[in-house]
Amino acid sequence: MRTKSTGRKKINIVTLGCSKNVVDSEVLMGQLKANGKEVVHEERGDVVVINTCGFIDNAKQESIDTILDFVEAKNRGEVEKVFVTGCLSERYKPDLEREIPDVDQYFGTRDLPLLLKQLGADYKHELVGERLTTTPRHYAYLKISEGCDRPCSFCAIPLMRGKNISVPIGNLMIEAQKLAKTGVKELILIAQDLTYYGLDLYKKRALADLLRELVKVDGIEWIRLHYAFPTGFPEDVLDIIKNEKKVCNYIDIPLQHINSDILKAMKRGTSHEKTNALLNKFREKVPDMAIRTTLICGFPGESEEDFQEMKDWVREQKFDRLGCFTYSHEENTTAYELQDDVPQEVKEKRVEEIMELQSQISWEKNQEKIGKVFRCIFDRKEGNYFVGRTEFDSPDVDNTVLVSAENTYVSVGDFADVKIISAEEFDLYGELV
């Protein structure tokens, strides 16, 4: 049984994967709304658009499962049409068309005008910076470039997102100003590689130039940097972080490994020594900066000695924030030509060891915060607590600050000074001052 077409159709956008996908969905929703369409995010709708992730095995499986769920809903007559866009369909479109033919149409990562046409809408070029945000009202992601020119051997992102294309500073300023007018106070800058920003447009690394402009936007109080590639990192950015009050003392810099041979096989363009020199420079120039990184366990050829080197290094560096993942053997990457010779159970055990170590490091660092006062922004109320963050914490991935809601009130989206009274591995407990 198929649904009957009655009146205005509601279009449901479903977002999977990273924050870059979140922005893509928000832009799509903004375009649809400007075309007079009724659009919702992850609610019931007559037409479903699934924005997929195709980065690693787990993400691909989640995307496939979501597609199959909505195809079944379509076959039951609960939705009329199912469209698929994003990284998975960019990378595997012919396979998907063959294996899941009940999807009405597949689109790639740069097919927005074609997707809009299928949804009965026109792509409006004049909508610079217009989007319907799906994050809490007080923060938003600002995607400053698309694609990536890096040659990392394990990474499939260039296959799905193409070459680096920076967004002009003028356009980003317009977008930031529009976001600020809607109540956004925190901008989280994202890209496949923040470090590369501007090379294509301005023939130089221009992240510092962009930050100098963004701090001028009225209403924006915090600007946070995510996904900065270590090789070729523009050191003038450190001066901005140190001197500009609005730029958070925080950086997300995925280092992936520390063994020089593994880094060479990963085509990261760096070494153990160069990585440590960069980290030393960060801490020398901005002593209070929180450094977040991500690591990969089980890359082809990673010996027990290589892993122990990374574990000792994590213990030595004491990163403020750290995520760790098992290596995923991805087709059409140069690492795919190597033998995936570390057993899955060994990869998982190594990840577990790193995260146990990081948990202890995080606990120790959090104990040092007891008795200190931090300016926090509050994201939500959860149970008996208001849940906030310091400038050293990004939403969803880092520590939270919990303030009892039983005898205290704070408005979600507001800033407040909080004195830390106790701490666990990843949560701080405090009281307003």
C-alpha positions in Angstrom: 0.0 0.0 0.0 1.4 3.4 -0.9 0.6 6.7 0.8 -1.9 9.0 -0.9 -0.6 12.4 -2.0 -2.7 14.9 -0.1 -1.7 18.6 -0.2 1.6 19.9 0.9 4.4 17.4 1.4 6.7 17.5 4.4 10.4 16.8 3.7 12.3 15.0 6.4 16.1 15.5 6.4 18.0 12.8 8.2 21.7 13.5 9.0 24.4 10.9 9.7 28.1 11.4 10.2 30.2 14.4 11.1 29.6 18.1 11.7 30.3 18.8 8.0 27.3 16.8 7.1 25.3 18.7 9.7 26.1 22.0 7.9 25.2 20.4 4.5 21.8 19.4 5.8 21.2 22.8 7.3 22.0 24.4 3.9 19.7 22.0 2.2 16.9 22.8 4.7 17.5 26.6 4.2 17.2 26.2 0.4 14.0 24.2 0.8 12.4 26.7 3.1 13.3 29.6 0.7 11.4 27.6 -1.9 8.3 27.5 0.3 8.8 23.8 1.2 7.8 22.4 4.6 11.0 20.8 6.0 11.8 19.1 9.2 14.9 17.5 10.7 14.6 13.8 11.8 10.9 13.9 12.3 8.0 12.3 10.3 7.8 13.3 6.7 6.2 12.3 3.4 9.6 12.5 1.6 12.9 11.5 3.2 16.4 12.7 2.3 19.2 10.7 4.1 22.5 12.6 4.3 24.9 9.7 4.6 28.5 9.1 5.9 30.9 6.8 4.1 34.1 7.4 6.1 34.8 4.1 7.9 33.1 0.7 8.2 30.9 1.5 11.2 29.6 4.8 9.7 28.9 3.0 6.4 26.9 0.3 8.1 24.9 2.9 10.0 24.1 4.7 6.7 23.1 1.4 5.0 20.9 0.4 7.9 19.2 3.8 7.9 18.6 3.6 4.1 17.1 0.1 4.5 14.8 1.2 7.3 13.3 4.0 5.2 13.0 1.8 2.1 11.0 -0.6 4.3 8.9 2.3 5.5 8.3 3.3 1.9 7.3 -0.2 1.0 4.8 -0.2 3.9 3.4 3.1 2.5 4.6 5.2 5.4 6.7 7.5 3.2 6.3 8.4 -0.4 9.9 8.8 -1.6 13.4 8.2 -0.3 16.4 10.1 -1.6 20.0 9.5 -0.5 22.8 12.0 -0.6 26.2 12.6 1.0 29.5 10.7 1.3 28.2 7.1 1.0 26.3 7.7 -2.2 29.2 9.8 -3.6 31.6 6.9 -3.1 29.4 3.9 -3.8 26.6 5.2 -6.0 26.7 2.3 -8.6 26.8 -0.3 -5.9 24.0 1.2 -4.0 21.8 1.6 -7.1 22.3 -2.1 -7.8 21.9 -3.4 -4.2 19.1 -1.0 -2.9 17.2 -0.1 -6.1 14.0 1.0 -4.1 15.7 4.3 -3.3 14.2 6.9 -5.7 17.5 8.5 -6.5 21.1 8.8 -5.2 23.1 12.1 -5.2 26.7 12.9 -4.4 28.2 15.5 -2.1 28.2 18.3 -4.6 24.8 17.6 -6.3 22.7 20.0 -4.2 21.1 21.8 -7.2 20.1 18.4 -8.7 18.7 17.2 -5.4 16.7 20.4 -5.0 15.3 19.9 -8.5 14.0 16.4 -7.6 12.4 18.0 -4.5 10.6 20.5 -6.7 12.9 23.4 -5.7 15.4 25.7 -7.3 18.9 26.4 -6.1 19.0 30.0 -5.0 22.6 31.4 -5.4 21.7 34.5 -3.5 21.2 32.7 -0.2 24.8 33.2 1.0 25.0 32.0 4.6 21.3 31.1 4.8 20.6 27.8 6.6 18.2 26.3 9.2 20.4 25.3 12.1 19.8 22.0 13.8 22.2 22.5 16.7 21.0 24.3 19.9 20.3 27.9 19.2 23.4 29.3 20.9 26.1 27.5 18.9 26.6 26.6 15.2 29.2 25.1 13.0 30.9 27.3 10.4 32.3 25.2 7.5 35.2 27.3 6.0 36.2 24.9 3.2 35.1 21.8 1.4 37.3 18.8 0.3 40.9 18.1 1.0 44.3 18.1 -0.8 46.1 16.0 1.7 47.5 12.6 0.6 46.8 10.6 3.8 47.0 7.0 2.8 44.2 5.7 5.1 41.7 8.5 4.3 38.8 8.3 1.8 37.6 11.8 2.3 39.1 13.2 -0.9 37.3 10.4 -2.8 34.0 11.6 -1.4 34.6 15.4 -1.0 37.0 16.2 -3.7 39.8 18.8 -3.7 40.0 21.6 -1.2 37.8 24.6 -2.0 38.0 27.5 0.5 34.9 29.7 1.2 35.8 33.4 0.7 36.2 35.4 3.9 33.5 37.8 2.8 30.9 35.0 2.5 31.9 33.5 5.9 31.5 36.9 7.4 28.0 37.2 6.0 27.1 33.7 7.3 28.6 34.5 10.8 26.6 37.7 11.0 23.4 36.0 10.1 24.0 33.3 12.7 24.7 35.9 15.3 21.4 37.6 14.6 19.6 34.3 15.3 21.2 34.1 18.7 24.3 32.1 18.0 27.1 32.9 20.5 29.7 30.2 19.7 31.1 29.5 16.3 32.8 26.1 15.8 35.1 26.4 12.7 35.2 23.1 10.8 36.7 21.8 7.6 38.5 18.7 6.4 41.6 20.7 7.1 41.5 24.2 8.7 45.3 24.5 8.3 45.0 24.6 4.5 42.4 27.3 4.5 42.9 30.1 1.9 45.8 28.6 -0.1 43.5 28.1 -3.2 41.9 31.6 -2.9 44.7 33.8 -1.5 47.8 31.8 -2.3 48.7 31.7 1.4 47.4 30.1 4.6 44.7 32.6 5.7 43.1 31.1 8.8 44.6 33.9 11.0 43.2 36.5 8.5 39.7 34.9 8.8 39.9 34.8 12.6 40.8 38.5 12.7 37.6 39.3 10.8 35.3 36.9 12.6 36.1 38.3 16.1 34.6 41.6 14.8 31.1 40.0 14.6 28.8 41.4 17.2 27.1 38.7 19.3 29.7 36.0 18.8 31.6 35.4 22.0 33.5 32.2 21.4 35.2 30.9 18.3 36.5 27.3 18.4 38.9 25.6 16.0 38.3 22.0 14.9 40.4 19.7 12.6 43.7 21.5 12.1 46.2 19.4 10.2 49.6 19.4 11.9 51.9 19.6 8.8 52.3 23.2 7.7 50.4 24.6 10.7 50.3 28.4 10.4 51.9 29.7 13.5 50.3 33.1 13.3 47.1 31.4 14.4 48.7 30.8 17.8 49.1 34.5 18.3 45.4 35.0 17.5 44.4 32.3 20.0 46.6 33.9 22.7 45.6 37.5 22.1 42.0 37.4 21.0 39.6 37.0 23.9 36.9 35.5 21.6 39.0 32.8 20.2 38.9 29.8 22.6 42.1 28.5 24.1 41.4 25.2 22.3 42.5 23.3 19.2 41.5 20.0 17.7 44.6 18.6 15.8 44.3 15.0 14.7 47.8 13.5 15.0 46.8 9.9 14.3 50.1 8.3 15.5 53.6 9.1 16.7 55.9 6.4 15.3 57.8 7.9 12.5 57.6 4.9 10.2 53.9 4.6 10.7 53.5 8.3 10.1 55.4 7.9 6.9 53.3 5.0 5.7 50.2 7.1 6.6 51.7 9.9 4.4 51.2 12.5 7.1 54.3 14.5 6.2 55.7 14.6 9.7 57.6 12.6 12.2 57.9 11.8 16.0 60.3 14.7 16.4 58.4 17.2 14.3 55.2 16.4 16.1 56.7 16.9 19.5 58.3 20.2 18.3 54.9 21.5 17.2 53.2 20.5 20.5 56.0 22.2 22.4 55.4 25.4 20.3 51.7 25.3 21.1 52.3 25.1 24.8 55.1 27.6 24.7 53.0 30.2 22.9 49.6 29.5 24.5 50.2 27.8 27.8 46.6 27.6 28.8 45.4 26.0 25.5 43.5 22.7 25.6 44.8 20.3 22.9 42.4 17.7 21.6 43.7 14.9 19.3 42.6 11.7 17.7 44.7 8.5 17.2 44.4 5.4 15.1 45.4 1.9 16.4 46.2 -1.0 14.1 47.4 0.7 11.0 49.1 -1.9 8.7 52.5 -2.9 10.0 51.9 -1.5 13.5 53.9 -3.7 15.8 53.5 -4.1 19.6 56.6 -1.9 19.9 55.1 0.8 17.7 51.9 0.7 19.8 53.9 1.0 23.1 55.7 4.0 21.6 52.4 5.7 21.1 51.1 4.7 24.5 54.2 6.0 26.2 53.9 9.2 24.2 50.2 9.7 25.3 51.3 9.2 28.9 54.1 11.8 28.4 52.1 14.4 26.5 49.0 14.3 28.8 46.5 15.6 26.1 43.6 17.4 27.5 41.2 15.6 25.2 41.8 12.5 23.1 39.8 10.1 20.9 41.1 6.8 19.6 39.8 4.6 16.7 40.6 1.3 15.1 42.1 1.4 11.6 39.5 0.8 8.9 40.8 -0.7 5.6 39.2 1.5 3.0 39.0 0.7 -0.7 40.7 3.0 -3.2 43.0 4.5 -0.5 46.7 3.9 -1.0 46.9 2.1 2.4 44.4 -0.5 0.9 47.4 -1.8 -1.0 49.0 -2.7 2.3 48.2 -5.9 4.2 45.6 -5.3 6.9 47.7 -7.4 9.2 46.7 -6.3 12.7 43.8 -8.6 13.9 40.6 -6.7 14.8 40.7 -7.9 18.4 44.2 -6.5 18.8 43.1 -3.2 17.3 40.2 -3.0 19.8 42.4 -4.0 22.7 44.9 -1.2 21.8 42.2 1.4 21.6 40.9 0.2 25.0 44.3 0.6 26.5 44.8 4.1 25.1 41.4 5.2 26.3 41.9 3.7 29.8 45.2 5.7 30.0 43.5 8.9 28.8 40.7 8.4 31.3 43.2 8.5 34.1 45.0 11.5 32.6 41.6 13.3 32.3 40.7 12.5 35.9 44.1 13.9 37.1 43.6 17.1 35.0 40.1 17.5 36.3 41.2 17.2 39.9 43.4 20.2 39.3 40.3 22.3 38.4 38.6 21.8 41.8 38.3 25.2 43.5 38.8 27.2 40.4 36.3 29.4 38.6 35.5 29.0 34.9 33.2 30.8 32.5 30.8 28.3 31.1 28.1 28.2 28.4 25.1 26.1 29.2 23.8 23.7 26.5 20.8 22.0 28.1 19.0 20.8 31.3 19.3 17.1 31.8 17.6 15.5 34.8 18.5 17.5 37.9 21.4 19.3 36.3 22.1 22.2 34.0 24.8 21.0 31.6 27.5 23.4 30.5 31.0 23.6 29.0 34.2 25.6 29.5 36.0 27.2 26.6 38.2 24.1 26.8 35.4 21.8 25.7 33.5 21.3 22.5 29.9 20.0 22.4 29.3 16.3 22.3 32.9 15.2 22.4 34.5 16.8 25.5 34.0 17.3 29.2 30.8 18.8 30.7 30.2 21.0 33.7 27.2 20.0 35.8 25.4 22.5 38.0 22.5 21.3 40.3 19.1 22.5 39.1 17.5 21.9 42.5 18.3 25.2 44.0 19.9 27.1 41.1 18.6 28.4 37.8 20.6 29.3 34.6 19.1 29.9 31.2 20.1 27.5 28.4 22.4 29.4 26.0 23.7 31.8 28.7 27.2 32.2 30.1 27.9 32.0 33.8 30.9 31.7 36.1 31.1 28.4 37.8 33.3 27.3 40.7 34.3 23.6 40.4 33.6 21.7 43.6 34.3 18.1 42.5 35.4 16.2 39.4 35.3 12.8 37.7 37.1 11.5 34.6 34.9 13.5 32.1 32.5 15.5 34.2 33.0 18.5 36.4 30.5 19.5 39.2 30.2 23.1 40.1 28.1 25.9 41.6 27.4 29.4 40.2 29.4 32.3 41.7 
